[in-house]
């Protein structure tokens, strides 16, 4: 009865498939520990759970509330939490639409749960509360609608700006073609300058947005995948440049 187990509560909703079941894993582990070690206590640091959505208060707090509801039912006894928010964010009072999106991610109900959560989170006032949810104003909605109409307008920009935009938005559809256009277009002396130029420009914007709480972890991971894909295309050409004659490798 004096033993307290502290299973890891790891971040979910990162955009990485292998993280999708972390919430369910903790709940199942809690239930199993209670079965094997009756009388023991279970604790955990809850704030890690929804780190992916830092900066969006209603989403993070709804995740914490829903997680505590399910984990406590499984046998969790205590946790490191914001006590005032726990009292305020009673599970039964969480906005029902928000709760549905949250539990799809938390309980790993569908493969596209994180993408759906991201889309819904973008419509919310990030300073509202999960029990008194506010959507962004009509002006923001109109702007979003205009954005949809011009979804491909960025393709008319110079290729360097297209690469930067693709990184910020996590769009990998055109990144190989745009990277190759940069390589053969003559504006960059070599592959390294493409990496140090438009690719790093895009990642710097991603870093600034994430630091300001205006971008979520799943979006950052999508941006990193675009970066990896573009750099992967350039690596063979960088290796060729290292050869003594600068020519293609033998065999």
N, C-alpha and C positions, 0 to 999 in steps of 0.2 A: 504493500500500500504506500510505501515511501518512494517508489520508483516512478519517475516522470519520463516518458518517452517523448522525443521531439523529432518526429519524422519531417523530412524536408517538404516545405510548401514551395514549389517551383513555379516559375512564371508560365502562364498559358496565353494563348492568343498571340503568339509571336510571329505566326506565318510559317513556322517550321513544323512539319507534320509530326515529327518525333516528340514534340512538346504537347500535342493536343490532349493527351490523356493524363497529364500531371495532376489535375484536380481530382479526377476519378481515382487515380492511383493513391492519393493521400487518403481519400475517404475509405477505400477498400483496405488500405494498410491499417487505418485506425480501427476498423471493424475486426480485422484479424488479430491485431495486438490485444484488443480487449478480450477476444475469445481465448487466446493462448495465455494471457497474463491477467486473469481477472483481479480487479482491485488496483491495478496500475492506472496511472493518469497519462493523458495525452495532451501535449501542448504544441504550439506552432506559431511562426511569425507570418501573420496574414498579409501584411503589406506587400510581400513579394509577388503574390498571386497575380495581380492586375497591373504590374509595372508596365506592361505593353501599352496601357492606355493612360499613362501619367499625363496630367494636364487636363483631363476630362473628368471632373469631379463626379458627376452623376453616374458615369459608367464605372469608375473605380469603386465608388461606394456601393453600388448595386452588386458588383462582383463580391465584395467583402461580405455583404449581408447574405447573399445567396449561398456563398461558400460556408459561412458559419452555420446557417440553417441546416444544410445537408451534413456537414462534418460533425456538428453537435448531435444530430440524430444518430450518427454512426458511432458516437462515443467520445468525441473530442471534449476535453474538460476545461481547457484554458487556452489563451492565446495572447500574443502581443498585438494589441488593437488600439484604435482611437476610441476610448470608452464613450465619449460624448456622441460620436457618430453611430456607434453600435446601438445606443439607446434610441437615437433619432431614426435610424434607418431600419426599422422593424421590417422583417421579410414580408409580412402581409400588407405593408403599406407601400412597398416598392411599386412604381408605375408598371402596370401589367405588360405593356408592349415592350418596355425596356427589359423587364425580367425575362421575357421569352427569348430575346436575343442573347442575354447574358447566360442563361442556362443552356442554350444551345452550345455555347463555347465551353462553359464550365463542365458540363456533363458529356461533352464530345458527342453531341447528338447527330451532327452531319458534317461532311467534309468541307463545306464552304461556310461554316459558322463564323470563322474569323473575318472573312470578306464581308459577310452580311453585317456583322457587328461594326466593322469599320464604316460601312456606308451609312448605317443608322447613327453611329456616333457623330458623324460629320454634320448631321442635321440638328444636333442638340446644342443648347447654350452650355458651354463647358463649365460655367460657374453656378448652374442650377443644382438642385438636389434631386436624388433619385425618388424621393417621395413627393416632390413638387416640381416635376420635370417641365422645362421650358424648351420649346423648339426655337431655332434661330428665326429671325424676323423675315417678313415677306420679301424684304429687299435682298437678303442673302439668298432666299429661294429663287428669286428672279435672276440673280446673278448666276446661280448654279444652272438654271435653265438655259441661259444664254451660252454658258460654257459647253453644254451638251451640243448645242447647235453648231458650235465652232470647235468640236472635239478634235478635228484633224487640221485646224488652221495652223498649228505649230509646225506642220510639215512643210510649210512655205518659207520658214526661216532659214538662214544660213546653216550649213551642216553642223558647225560647232555648237550653235545654239540649239539645234535639234537634239544633239547628244546630251547637252546639259539638261534640257527639258525631260528627255527620256529617263535620265538618272533621278531627277527630282520626283517624277511621277511613277517611277518603277515600271516603265514600259519597255519590254525587251523585244517587241515585234520587229523593230527596224534597226536595232543597235549594231548588228554586224554590218549591214549595208552602209549605215552612216559612218561607222568606224573605217570601213574600207574606202569610202569616198574621201574621208579626211586623209587617209594614207596616200592615196594616189592623186589627190587634188592639187598638191603643190603648195598649200598654205602652211604646212608643217614640215620641218626638215626631216623628221623621222618619227617612228612610233612613240619614242619616249616623250616627245613634245606634245603628242596627242593626249597621252596619259596626264602629263603635267598641265596641259591646257584645258580643253573642254571637259574632260572626264573629272579632273580634280575640281574644276569650277562647279560642276554639278554636285559633287560630294560635299563641297564646302557649304553649299546652300542647304543640303540635307542636314548637315551637322548643326547649322544655325537654327533651322526649323525645329529639329528635335530638341535642341538645348532650350528653345523658347517654349516648348510644350505644344507646338503647333503641328507636330508630326508624331505618329505613333510607331512603336517598335516594328510591327509587321510591315509598315511602309518603308522603314529604314532597311529592313532585310530585303525587300523587293528591289530597292535601289542598289544594294550591295550586289545582288545577283546580276543586275544589268552591268554594273562595273566589272564584275568577274568575267562576264561573257565578252565584253568589249576588249578587256585586257588579254583574255585568252586568245582572241583573234590576232592580237598584235604580237604576242610572244614569239611565234616562229620567225617573224620578220626582224625582231630584235636580236634573236639568236643568229640569224644570217649576218646581221651587221657586225657581230663580234668575230666572224671568220676573217682570217688574214686578208683575203682578197675581196671581202664584202659580198662574195657570191653565194649561190645556193650550196647547201651541204651535199656532200657526196652520198649516193646510195640511199 
